[in-house]
Amino acid sequence: MTTTVSAYAAPAAKAPLERTTVPRRPVGEHDVLIEIKYAGICHSDIHQARDGWAEGMFPMVPGHEIAGIVTEVGPGVTKFAAGDRVGVGCMVDSCRECDNCKAGLEQYCSGGNVGTYNALDKSGEPTYGGYSTHIVVDEAFTLRIPDGLSLDVAAPLLCAGITLYSPLAHWNAGPGKKVAIVGLGGLGHMGVKIAHALGAEVTVLSQSLRKKDDGLKLGADHYYATSDEATFKELAGSFDLIVSTVSAPLPLDAYLRLLKTDGAFVNVGAPEEPVSLNLFSVIGGRKSLAGSGIGGIAETQEMLDFCAEHGLGAEIELIRADQINEAYERVLASDVRYRFVIDTATI
């Protein structure tokens, strides 16, 4: 039978989040019931709760960086058992039949994957995310969190970790490659850690040098301020790959000049505003301007295993549920190092 669980939700666009209850479906044949222990706060939670990208579905329970413990499994479940440490990321279903889904690219499902929140599931019911005490998820979209990762620092890997791991892996970041990460925030700090662990030479491009010491400790080899015009002259033609994590429009032509021939500038940050581009910036040097979403389920598991092997958890600030609204404002002010994580026992 349907159960009711405690949660924090935005009752309307731009409204403060407040404590409430939401329904969770019965545990089906291939479902797992997860007691959520920790939920990360992603900038995309704020975009969606405030209708920044598009009109949302309210009440909205954000949260797609979920770590917890399996407490019940359906009779057909084969991958998990009660007591397992698991995670849930940005999607909880897809069509499973299109070419992308069959290729393990469920994040690019031709019909659109089912978001962990702010979406409708296949039965037409709204999905509610991780700012809650429990969630029911199909085992096919549930990830195993390795024992080498504590659940609190693992939670942000379900979005921030895979959002950076996927493009770094796809564009072959590794030994002999020069990689720049634009922005040292919730996404960017994981990009630095992962690119370093992959063996690339890593540079952080940030507005100022305020976080330089942090960046170098996290694994960056170099750190430059983009507010200094000399940076763009000094680094022209330097990078094989640049990954931008910022959610504000950038002067793309200036950044594209930092690429080597055949280099790629990949956006994982998603500004609410359009950006402009002079196409000669990509024609000269056969450069690529690209985007990347999260990863598929198999790649997300690969990322979790990689992070456990290399001891890569997120840098977090653990908060109570009644601090969520304050945390949102601090994210917008870049006042977090580097990911807020909600202790869901406080919901």
Contacts in CASP RR format, 6 or more apart in sequence:
PFRMAT RR
TARGET T0000
AUTHOR 0000-0000-0000
METHOD contacts of the structure
MODEL  1
MTTTVSAYAAPAAKAPLERTTVPRRPVGEHDVLIEIKYAGICHSDIHQAR
DGWAEGMFPMVPGHEIAGIVTEVGPGVTKFAAGDRVGVGCMVDSCRECDN
CKAGLEQYCSGGNVGTYNALDKSGEPTYGGYSTHIVVDEAFTLRIPDGLS
LDVAAPLLCAGITLYSPLAHWNAGPGKKVAIVGLGGLGHMGVKIAHALGA
EVTVLSQSLRKKDDGLKLGADHYYATSDEATFKELAGSFDLIVSTVSAPL
PLDAYLRLLKTDGAFVNVGAPEEPVSLNLFSVIGGRKSLAGSGIGGIAET
QEMLDFCAEHGLGAEIELIRADQINEAYERVLASDVRYRFVIDTATI
1 26 0 8 1.000
2 23 0 8 1.000
2 24 0 8 1.000
2 25 0 8 1.000
2 26 0 8 1.000
3 23 0 8 1.000
3 24 0 8 1.000
3 26 0 8 1.000
3 134 0 8 1.000
4 21 0 8 1.000
4 22 0 8 1.000
4 23 0 8 1.000
4 24 0 8 1.000
5 21 0 8 1.000
5 22 0 8 1.000
5 23 0 8 1.000
5 24 0 8 1.000
5 132 0 8 1.000
5 133 0 8 1.000
5 134 0 8 1.000
6 19 0 8 1.000
6 20 0 8 1.000
6 21 0 8 1.000
6 132 0 8 1.000
6 133 0 8 1.000
6 347 0 8 1.000
7 19 0 8 1.000
7 20 0 8 1.000
7 21 0 8 1.000
7 22 0 8 1.000
7 61 0 8 1.000
7 128 0 8 1.000
7 129 0 8 1.000
7 130 0 8 1.000
7 131 0 8 1.000
7 132 0 8 1.000
7 133 0 8 1.000
7 347 0 8 1.000
8 17 0 8 1.000
8 18 0 8 1.000
8 19 0 8 1.000
8 20 0 8 1.000
8 61 0 8 1.000
8 131 0 8 1.000
8 132 0 8 1.000
8 321 0 8 1.000
8 324 0 8 1.000
8 342 0 8 1.000
8 347 0 8 1.000
9 17 0 8 1.000
9 18 0 8 1.000
9 20 0 8 1.000
9 22 0 8 1.000
9 58 0 8 1.000
9 59 0 8 1.000
9 60 0 8 1.000
9 61 0 8 1.000
9 128 0 8 1.000
9 131 0 8 1.000
10 16 0 8 1.000
10 17 0 8 1.000
10 49 0 8 1.000
10 58 0 8 1.000
10 59 0 8 1.000
10 60 0 8 1.000
10 62 0 8 1.000
11 18 0 8 1.000
11 20 0 8 1.000
11 58 0 8 1.000
11 59 0 8 1.000
12 58 0 8 1.000
12 59 0 8 1.000
13 49 0 8 1.000
13 50 0 8 1.000
13 51 0 8 1.000
13 55 0 8 1.000
13 56 0 8 1.000
13 58 0 8 1.000
14 49 0 8 1.000
14 50 0 8 1.000
14 51 0 8 1.000
16 325 0 8 1.000
17 49 0 8 1.000
17 62 0 8 1.000
17 131 0 8 1.000
17 324 0 8 1.000
17 325 0 8 1.000
17 328 0 8 1.000
19 321 0 8 1.000
19 322 0 8 1.000
19 347 0 8 1.000
20 59 0 8 1.000
22 59 0 8 1.000
22 61 0 8 1.000
22 128 0 8 1.000
22 132 0 8 1.000
24 33 0 8 1.000
24 128 0 8 1.000
24 134 0 8 1.000
24 135 0 8 1.000
24 136 0 8 1.000
25 31 0 8 1.000
25 123 0 8 1.000
25 125 0 8 1.000
25 136 0 8 1.000
26 136 0 8 1.000
27 33 0 8 1.000
27 72 0 8 1.000
27 73 0 8 1.000
27 74 0 8 1.000
27 136 0 8 1.000
28 74 0 8 1.000
28 136 0 8 1.000
29 74 0 8 1.000
29 75 0 8 1.000
29 76 0 8 1.000
29 77 0 8 1.000
30 74 0 8 1.000
30 76 0 8 1.000
30 77 0 8 1.000
30 138 0 8 1.000
30 139 0 8 1.000
30 140 0 8 1.000
31 73 0 8 1.000
31 74 0 8 1.000
31 77 0 8 1.000
31 136 0 8 1.000
31 137 0 8 1.000
31 138 0 8 1.000
31 139 0 8 1.000
32 70 0 8 1.000
32 72 0 8 1.000
32 73 0 8 1.000
32 74 0 8 1.000
32 77 0 8 1.000
32 80 0 8 1.000
32 86 0 8 1.000
32 136 0 8 1.000
32 137 0 8 1.000
32 138 0 8 1.000
32 139 0 8 1.000
32 142 0 8 1.000
33 70 0 8 1.000
33 71 0 8 1.000
33 72 0 8 1.000
33 73 0 8 1.000
33 134 0 8 1.000
33 135 0 8 1.000
33 136 0 8 1.000
34 66 0 8 1.000
34 68 0 8 1.000
34 69 0 8 1.000
34 70 0 8 1.000
34 71 0 8 1.000
34 86 0 8 1.000
34 87 0 8 1.000
34 88 0 8 1.000
34 134 0 8 1.000
34 135 0 8 1.000
34 136 0 8 1.000
34 137 0 8 1.000
34 142 0 8 1.000
35 68 0 8 1.000
35 69 0 8 1.000
35 70 0 8 1.000
35 71 0 8 1.000
35 133 0 8 1.000
35 134 0 8 1.000
36 66 0 8 1.000
36 67 0 8 1.000
36 68 0 8 1.000
36 130 0 8 1.000
36 132 0 8 1.000
36 133 0 8 1.000
36 134 0 8 1.000
36 135 0 8 1.000
36 344 0 8 1.000
37 67 0 8 1.000
37 68 0 8 1.000
37 69 0 8 1.000
37 151 0 8 1.000
37 152 0 8 1.000
37 343 0 8 1.000
37 344 0 8 1.000
37 345 0 8 1.000
38 66 0 8 1.000
38 67 0 8 1.000
38 68 0 8 1.000
38 151 0 8 1.000
38 152 0 8 1.000
38 154 0 8 1.000
38 155 0 8 1.000
38 318 0 8 1.000
38 341 0 8 1.000
38 342 0 8 1.000
38 343 0 8 1.000
38 344 0 8 1.000
39 63 0 8 1.000
39 65 0 8 1.000
39 66 0 8 1.000
39 67 0 8 1.000
39 129 0 8 1.000
39 130 0 8 1.000
39 131 0 8 1.000
39 132 0 8 1.000
39 155 0 8 1.000
39 341 0 8 1.000
39 342 0 8 1.000
39 344 0 8 1.000
40 63 0 8 1.000
40 65 0 8 1.000
40 66 0 8 1.000
40 155 0 8 1.000
40 156 0 8 1.000
40 159 0 8 1.000
40 316 0 8 1.000
40 339 0 8 1.000
40 340 0 8 1.000
40 341 0 8 1.000
40 342 0 8 1.000
41 62 0 8 1.000
41 63 0 8 1.000
41 65 0 8 1.000
41 324 0 8 1.000
41 327 0 8 1.000
41 328 0 8 1.000
41 331 0 8 1.000
41 339 0 8 1.000
41 340 0 8 1.000
41 341 0 8 1.000
41 342 0 8 1.000
42 62 0 8 1.000
42 63 0 8 1.000
42 64 0 8 1.000
42 65 0 8 1.000
42 156 0 8 1.000
42 159 0 8 1.000
42 160 0 8 1.000
43 186 0 8 1.000
43 187 0 8 1.000
43 247 0 8 1.000
43 331 0 8 1.000
44 64 0 8 1.000
44 159 0 8 1.000
44 270 0 8 1.000
45 62 0 8 1.000
45 63 0 8 1.000
45 64 0 8 1.000
45 328 0 8 1.000
46 328 0 8 1.000
46 331 0 8 1.000
46 332 0 8 1.000
47 53 0 8 1.000
47 247 0 8 1.000
47 270 0 8 1.000
47 272 0 8 1.000
48 56 0 8 1.000
48 60 0 8 1.000
48 62 0 8 1.000
48 117 0 8 1.000
48 118 0 8 1.000
49 60 0 8 1.000
49 62 0 8 1.000
49 328 0 8 1.000
52 272 0 8 1.000
53 270 0 8 1.000
53 272 0 8 1.000
56 118 0 8 1.000
57 118 0 8 1.000
57 119 0 8 1.000
57 120 0 8 1.000
57 126 0 8 1.000
60 117 0 8 1.000
60 118 0 8 1.000
60 128 0 8 1.000
61 117 0 8 1.000
61 128 0 8 1.000
61 129 0 8 1.000
61 130 0 8 1.000
61 131 0 8 1.000
61 132 0 8 1.000
62 117 0 8 1.000
62 118 0 8 1.000
62 129 0 8 1.000
62 130 0 8 1.000
62 131 0 8 1.000
63 116 0 8 1.000
63 117 0 8 1.000
63 129 0 8 1.000
63 130 0 8 1.000
63 131 0 8 1.000
64 88 0 8 1.000
64 89 0 8 1.000
64 90 0 8 1.000
64 91 0 8 1.000
64 115 0 8 1.000
64 116 0 8 1.000
64 117 0 8 1.000
64 129 0 8 1.000
64 130 0 8 1.000
64 158 0 8 1.000
64 159 0 8 1.000
65 89 0 8 1.000
65 130 0 8 1.000
65 155 0 8 1.000
65 156 0 8 1.000
65 157 0 8 1.000
65 158 0 8 1.000
65 159 0 8 1.000
65 160 0 8 1.000
65 339 0 8 1.000
65 341 0 8 1.000
66 87 0 8 1.000
66 88 0 8 1.000
66 89 0 8 1.000
66 116 0 8 1.000
66 129 0 8 1.000
66 130 0 8 1.000
66 135 0 8 1.000
66 155 0 8 1.000
66 158 0 8 1.000
67 85 0 8 1.000
67 86 0 8 1.000
67 87 0 8 1.000
67 145 0 8 1.000
67 151 0 8 1.000
67 152 0 8 1.000
67 154 0 8 1.000
67 155 0 8 1.000
67 158 0 8 1.000
68 85 0 8 1.000
68 86 0 8 1.000
68 87 0 8 1.000
68 145 0 8 1.000
68 151 0 8 1.000
69 83 0 8 1.000
69 84 0 8 1.000
69 85 0 8 1.000
69 86 0 8 1.000
70 80 0 8 1.000
70 81 0 8 1.000
70 82 0 8 1.000
70 83 0 8 1.000
70 84 0 8 1.000
70 86 0 8 1.000
71 82 0 8 1.000
71 83 0 8 1.000
71 134 0 8 1.000
72 82 0 8 1.000
73 80 0 8 1.000
73 81 0 8 1.000
73 82 0 8 1.000
73 139 0 8 1.000
77 139 0 8 1.000
78 139 0 8 1.000
79 139 0 8 1.000
79 142 0 8 1.000
79 144 0 8 1.000
80 86 0 8 1.000
80 139 0 8 1.000
80 142 0 8 1.000
80 144 0 8 1.000
84 144 0 8 1.000
85 144 0 8 1.000
85 145 0 8 1.000
85 147 0 8 1.000
85 151 0 8 1.000
86 142 0 8 1.000
86 143 0 8 1.000
86 144 0 8 1.000
86 145 0 8 1.000
87 142 0 8 1.000
87 143 0 8 1.000
87 144 0 8 1.000
87 145 0 8 1.000
87 154 0 8 1.000
87 155 0 8 1.000
87 158 0 8 1.000
88 116 0 8 1.000
88 130 0 8 1.000
88 135 0 8 1.000
88 137 0 8 1.000
88 141 0 8 1.000
88 142 0 8 1.000
88 143 0 8 1.000
88 158 0 8 1.000
89 116 0 8 1.000
89 141 0 8 1.000
89 143 0 8 1.000
89 158 0 8 1.000
89 159 0 8 1.000
89 162 0 8 1.000
89 294 0 8 1.000
89 300 0 8 1.000
90 107 0 8 1.000
90 115 0 8 1.000
90 116 0 8 1.000
90 158 0 8 1.000
90 159 0 8 1.000
90 294 0 8 1.000
91 106 0 8 1.000
91 107 0 8 1.000
91 113 0 8 1.000
91 114 0 8 1.000
91 115 0 8 1.000
91 116 0 8 1.000
91 141 0 8 1.000
91 294 0 8 1.000
92 114 0 8 1.000
92 115 0 8 1.000
92 116 0 8 1.000
92 121 0 8 1.000
92 127 0 8 1.000
92 137 0 8 1.000
92 138 0 8 1.000
92 141 0 8 1.000
93 113 0 8 1.000
93 114 0 8 1.000
93 115 0 8 1.000
93 121 0 8 1.000
93 122 0 8 1.000
93 138 0 8 1.000
93 141 0 8 1.000
94 101 0 8 1.000
94 106 0 8 1.000
94 109 0 8 1.000
94 111 0 8 1.000
94 112 0 8 1.000
94 113 0 8 1.000
94 114 0 8 1.000
95 101 0 8 1.000
95 109 0 8 1.000
95 110 0 8 1.000
95 111 0 8 1.000
95 112 0 8 1.000
96 102 0 8 1.000
96 106 0 8 1.000
96 140 0 8 1.000
98 109 0 8 1.000
98 110 0 8 1.000
98 111 0 8 1.000
99 110 0 8 1.000
100 106 0 8 1.000
100 108 0 8 1.000
100 109 0 8 1.000
100 110 0 8 1.000
101 109 0 8 1.000
101 110 0 8 1.000
104 296 0 8 1.000
104 297 0 8 1.000
104 298 0 8 1.000
104 299 0 8 1.000
105 295 0 8 1.000
105 296 0 8 1.000
106 113 0 8 1.000
106 141 0 8 1.000
106 296 0 8 1.000
106 297 0 8 1.000
107 113 0 8 1.000
107 293 0 8 1.000
107 294 0 8 1.000
107 295 0 8 1.000
107 296 0 8 1.000
114 120 0 8 1.000
114 121 0 8 1.000
114 122 0 8 1.000
114 127 0 8 1.000
115 127 0 8 1.000
116 127 0 8 1.000
116 129 0 8 1.000
116 130 0 8 1.000
117 127 0 8 1.000
117 128 0 8 1.000
117 129 0 8 1.000
117 130 0 8 1.000
118 126 0 8 1.000
118 127 0 8 1.000
119 126 0 8 1.000
119 127 0 8 1.000
120 126 0 8 1.000
120 127 0 8 1.000
121 127 0 8 1.000
128 135 0 8 1.000
129 135 0 8 1.000
130 344 0 8 1.000
131 321 0 8 1.000
131 324 0 8 1.000
131 342 0 8 1.000
131 344 0 8 1.000
131 347 0 8 1.000
132 344 0 8 1.000
132 347 0 8 1.000
133 344 0 8 1.000
133 347 0 8 1.000
140 297 0 8 1.000
141 297 0 8 1.000
143 158 0 8 1.000
143 297 0 8 1.000
143 300 0 8 1.000
143 301 0 8 1.000
143 304 0 8 1.000
144 301 0 8 1.000
144 304 0 8 1.000
145 151 0 8 1.000
145 154 0 8 1.000
145 304 0 8 1.000
146 304 0 8 1.000
146 305 0 8 1.000
146 308 0 8 1.000
147 308 0 8 1.000
148 308 0 8 1.000
148 311 0 8 1.000
149 157 0 8 1.000
149 304 0 8 1.000
149 307 0 8 1.000
149 308 0 8 1.000
149 311 0 8 1.000
149 313 0 8 1.000
152 316 0 8 1.000
152 318 0 8 1.000
152 341 0 8 1.000
152 343 0 8 1.000
153 313 0 8 1.000
153 314 0 8 1.000
153 315 0 8 1.000
153 316 0 8 1.000
153 341 0 8 1.000
154 304 0 8 1.000
154 307 0 8 1.000
154 313 0 8 1.000
154 314 0 8 1.000
155 314 0 8 1.000
155 316 0 8 1.000
155 341 0 8 1.000
156 186 0 8 1.000
156 190 0 8 1.000
156 313 0 8 1.000
156 314 0 8 1.000
156 316 0 8 1.000
156 339 0 8 1.000
156 341 0 8 1.000
157 190 0 8 1.000
157 303 0 8 1.000
157 304 0 8 1.000
157 307 0 8 1.000
157 312 0 8 1.000
157 313 0 8 1.000
157 314 0 8 1.000
158 300 0 8 1.000
159 294 0 8 1.000
160 186 0 8 1.000
160 187 0 8 1.000
160 188 0 8 1.000
160 190 0 8 1.000
160 314 0 8 1.000
160 339 0 8 1.000
161 187 0 8 1.000
161 190 0 8 1.000
161 191 0 8 1.000
161 194 0 8 1.000
161 303 0 8 1.000
161 307 0 8 1.000
161 314 0 8 1.000
162 294 0 8 1.000
162 295 0 8 1.000
162 296 0 8 1.000
162 299 0 8 1.000
162 300 0 8 1.000
162 303 0 8 1.000
163 187 0 8 1.000
163 190 0 8 1.000
163 268 0 8 1.000
163 292 0 8 1.000
163 293 0 8 1.000
163 294 0 8 1.000
163 295 0 8 1.000
164 181 0 8 1.000
164 187 0 8 1.000
164 188 0 8 1.000
164 190 0 8 1.000
164 191 0 8 1.000
164 194 0 8 1.000
164 195 0 8 1.000
164 243 0 8 1.000
164 245 0 8 1.000
164 268 0 8 1.000
165 190 0 8 1.000
165 191 0 8 1.000
165 194 0 8 1.000
165 295 0 8 1.000
165 299 0 8 1.000
165 302 0 8 1.000
165 303 0 8 1.000
165 306 0 8 1.000
166 292 0 8 1.000
166 293 0 8 1.000
166 294 0 8 1.000
166 295 0 8 1.000
166 296 0 8 1.000
166 299 0 8 1.000
166 303 0 8 1.000
167 241 0 8 1.000
167 243 0 8 1.000
167 266 0 8 1.000
167 268 0 8 1.000
167 290 0 8 1.000
167 291 0 8 1.000
167 292 0 8 1.000
167 293 0 8 1.000
168 179 0 8 1.000
168 191 0 8 1.000
168 194 0 8 1.000
168 195 0 8 1.000
168 198 0 8 1.000
168 200 0 8 1.000
168 241 0 8 1.000
168 243 0 8 1.000
169 198 0 8 1.000
169 299 0 8 1.000
170 292 0 8 1.000
171 240 0 8 1.000
171 241 0 8 1.000
171 264 0 8 1.000
171 266 0 8 1.000
173 179 0 8 1.000
173 195 0 8 1.000
173 198 0 8 1.000
173 199 0 8 1.000
173 200 0 8 1.000
173 241 0 8 1.000
174 195 0 8 1.000
174 198 0 8 1.000
174 199 0 8 1.000
174 200 0 8 1.000
175 199 0 8 1.000
175 200 0 8 1.000
176 199 0 8 1.000
176 200 0 8 1.000
176 201 0 8 1.000
177 199 0 8 1.000
177 200 0 8 1.000
177 201 0 8 1.000
177 240 0 8 1.000
177 241 0 8 1.000
178 200 0 8 1.000
178 201 0 8 1.000
178 203 0 8 1.000
178 238 0 8 1.000
178 239 0 8 1.000
178 240 0 8 1.000
178 241 0 8 1.000
178 260 0 8 1.000
179 195 0 8 1.000
179 200 0 8 1.000
179 201 0 8 1.000
179 202 0 8 1.000
179 203 0 8 1.000
179 239 0 8 1.000
179 240 0 8 1.000
179 241 0 8 1.000
179 242 0 8 1.000
179 243 0 8 1.000
180 202 0 8 1.000
180 203 0 8 1.000
180 204 0 8 1.000
180 205 0 8 1.000
180 235 0 8 1.000
180 238 0 8 1.000
180 239 0 8 1.000
180 241 0 8 1.000
180 242 0 8 1.000
180 243 0 8 1.000
180 258 0 8 1.000
181 188 0 8 1.000
181 191 0 8 1.000
181 192 0 8 1.000
181 195 0 8 1.000
181 202 0 8 1.000
181 203 0 8 1.000
181 204 0 8 1.000
181 205 0 8 1.000
181 220 0 8 1.000
181 242 0 8 1.000
181 243 0 8 1.000
181 245 0 8 1.000
182 205 0 8 1.000
182 206 0 8 1.000
182 226 0 8 1.000
182 242 0 8 1.000
182 243 0 8 1.000
182 244 0 8 1.000
182 245 0 8 1.000
182 246 0 8 1.000
182 250 0 8 1.000
182 255 0 8 1.000
183 204 0 8 1.000
183 205 0 8 1.000
183 206 0 8 1.000
183 207 0 8 1.000
183 244 0 8 1.000
183 245 0 8 1.000
183 246 0 8 1.000
184 192 0 8 1.000
184 204 0 8 1.000
184 206 0 8 1.000
184 211 0 8 1.000
184 214 0 8 1.000
184 215 0 8 1.000
184 218 0 8 1.000
184 338 0 8 1.000
185 245 0 8 1.000
185 334 0 8 1.000
185 336 0 8 1.000
185 337 0 8 1.000
185 338 0 8 1.000
186 245 0 8 1.000
186 314 0 8 1.000
186 336 0 8 1.000
186 338 0 8 1.000
186 339 0 8 1.000
187 245 0 8 1.000
187 268 0 8 1.000
187 269 0 8 1.000
188 243 0 8 1.000
188 245 0 8 1.000
188 338 0 8 1.000
189 214 0 8 1.000
189 215 0 8 1.000
189 218 0 8 1.000
189 314 0 8 1.000
189 315 0 8 1.000
189 337 0 8 1.000
189 338 0 8 1.000
189 339 0 8 1.000
190 312 0 8 1.000
190 313 0 8 1.000
190 314 0 8 1.000
191 243 0 8 1.000
191 245 0 8 1.000
192 202 0 8 1.000
192 204 0 8 1.000
192 215 0 8 1.000
192 218 0 8 1.000
192 219 0 8 1.000
192 220 0 8 1.000
193 218 0 8 1.000
193 219 0 8 1.000
193 312 0 8 1.000
193 313 0 8 1.000
194 303 0 8 1.000
194 306 0 8 1.000
194 307 0 8 1.000
194 312 0 8 1.000
195 202 0 8 1.000
196 202 0 8 1.000
196 218 0 8 1.000
196 219 0 8 1.000
196 220 0 8 1.000
197 306 0 8 1.000
197 310 0 8 1.000
197 312 0 8 1.000
200 241 0 8 1.000
201 221 0 8 1.000
201 222 0 8 1.000
202 219 0 8 1.000
202 220 0 8 1.000
202 221 0 8 1.000
202 222 0 8 1.000
203 220 0 8 1.000
203 221 0 8 1.000
203 222 0 8 1.000
203 223 0 8 1.000
203 224 0 8 1.000
203 235 0 8 1.000
203 238 0 8 1.000
203 239 0 8 1.000
204 211 0 8 1.000
204 212 0 8 1.000
204 215 0 8 1.000
204 220 0 8 1.000
204 222 0 8 1.000
204 223 0 8 1.000
204 224 0 8 1.000
205 224 0 8 1.000
205 226 0 8 1.000
205 231 0 8 1.000
205 242 0 8 1.000
206 212 0 8 1.000
206 223 0 8 1.000
206 224 0 8 1.000
206 225 0 8 1.000
206 226 0 8 1.000
207 225 0 8 1.000
207 226 0 8 1.000
207 227 0 8 1.000
208 225 0 8 1.000
208 227 0 8 1.000
209 223 0 8 1.000
209 225 0 8 1.000
211 337 0 8 1.000
212 223 0 8 1.000
214 337 0 8 1.000
215 223 0 8 1.000
216 223 0 8 1.000
218 315 0 8 1.000
224 231 0 8 1.000
224 234 0 8 1.000
224 235 0 8 1.000
225 231 0 8 1.000
226 232 0 8 1.000
232 254 0 8 1.000
232 257 0 8 1.000
232 258 0 8 1.000
235 258 0 8 1.000
236 257 0 8 1.000
236 258 0 8 1.000
237 257 0 8 1.000
237 258 0 8 1.000
237 259 0 8 1.000
237 260 0 8 1.000
238 258 0 8 1.000
238 259 0 8 1.000
238 260 0 8 1.000
239 258 0 8 1.000
239 259 0 8 1.000
239 260 0 8 1.000
239 263 0 8 1.000
240 259 0 8 1.000
240 260 0 8 1.000
240 262 0 8 1.000
240 263 0 8 1.000
240 264 0 8 1.000
241 263 0 8 1.000
241 264 0 8 1.000
241 266 0 8 1.000
242 255 0 8 1.000
242 258 0 8 1.000
242 259 0 8 1.000
242 264 0 8 1.000
242 265 0 8 1.000
242 266 0 8 1.000
243 266 0 8 1.000
243 268 0 8 1.000
243 292 0 8 1.000
244 250 0 8 1.000
244 255 0 8 1.000
244 265 0 8 1.000
244 266 0 8 1.000
244 267 0 8 1.000
244 268 0 8 1.000
244 269 0 8 1.000
245 268 0 8 1.000
245 269 0 8 1.000
246 269 0 8 1.000
246 271 0 8 1.000
247 269 0 8 1.000
247 270 0 8 1.000
247 271 0 8 1.000
247 272 0 8 1.000
248 271 0 8 1.000
248 273 0 8 1.000
249 271 0 8 1.000
249 273 0 8 1.000
249 274 0 8 1.000
249 275 0 8 1.000
249 276 0 8 1.000
250 275 0 8 1.000
252 265 0 8 1.000
252 275 0 8 1.000
252 276 0 8 1.000
252 277 0 8 1.000
252 281 0 8 1.000
252 289 0 8 1.000
253 277 0 8 1.000
253 278 0 8 1.000
253 281 0 8 1.000
255 265 0 8 1.000
256 265 0 8 1.000
256 281 0 8 1.000
256 282 0 8 1.000
256 287 0 8 1.000
256 289 0 8 1.000
257 281 0 8 1.000
259 265 0 8 1.000
259 285 0 8 1.000
259 287 0 8 1.000
261 285 0 8 1.000
261 286 0 8 1.000
261 287 0 8 1.000
262 285 0 8 1.000
262 286 0 8 1.000
262 287 0 8 1.000
262 288 0 8 1.000
263 285 0 8 1.000
263 286 0 8 1.000
263 287 0 8 1.000
263 288 0 8 1.000
264 287 0 8 1.000
264 288 0 8 1.000
264 289 0 8 1.000
264 290 0 8 1.000
265 287 0 8 1.000
265 288 0 8 1.000
265 289 0 8 1.000
265 290 0 8 1.000
266 290 0 8 1.000
266 291 0 8 1.000
266 292 0 8 1.000
267 289 0 8 1.000
267 290 0 8 1.000
267 291 0 8 1.000
267 292 0 8 1.000
268 291 0 8 1.000
268 292 0 8 1.000
268 293 0 8 1.000
277 289 0 8 1.000
281 287 0 8 1.000
282 288 0 8 1.000
282 289 0 8 1.000
294 300 0 8 1.000
295 303 0 8 1.000
306 312 0 8 1.000
307 313 0 8 1.000
314 338 0 8 1.000
314 339 0 8 1.000
314 341 0 8 1.000
315 337 0 8 1.000
315 338 0 8 1.000
315 339 0 8 1.000
316 338 0 8 1.000
316 339 0 8 1.000
316 340 0 8 1.000
316 341 0 8 1.000
317 336 0 8 1.000
317 337 0 8 1.000
317 339 0 8 1.000
317 340 0 8 1.000
317 341 0 8 1.000
318 341 0 8 1.000
318 342 0 8 1.000
318 343 0 8 1.000
319 327 0 8 1.000
319 340 0 8 1.000
319 341 0 8 1.000
319 342 0 8 1.000
319 343 0 8 1.000
320 342 0 8 1.000
320 343 0 8 1.000
320 346 0 8 1.000
321 342 0 8 1.000
321 343 0 8 1.000
321 344 0 8 1.000
321 346 0 8 1.000
321 347 0 8 1.000
322 346 0 8 1.000
324 342 0 8 1.000
327 336 0 8 1.000
327 340 0 8 1.000
330 336 0 8 1.000
330 340 0 8 1.000
331 340 0 8 1.000
END
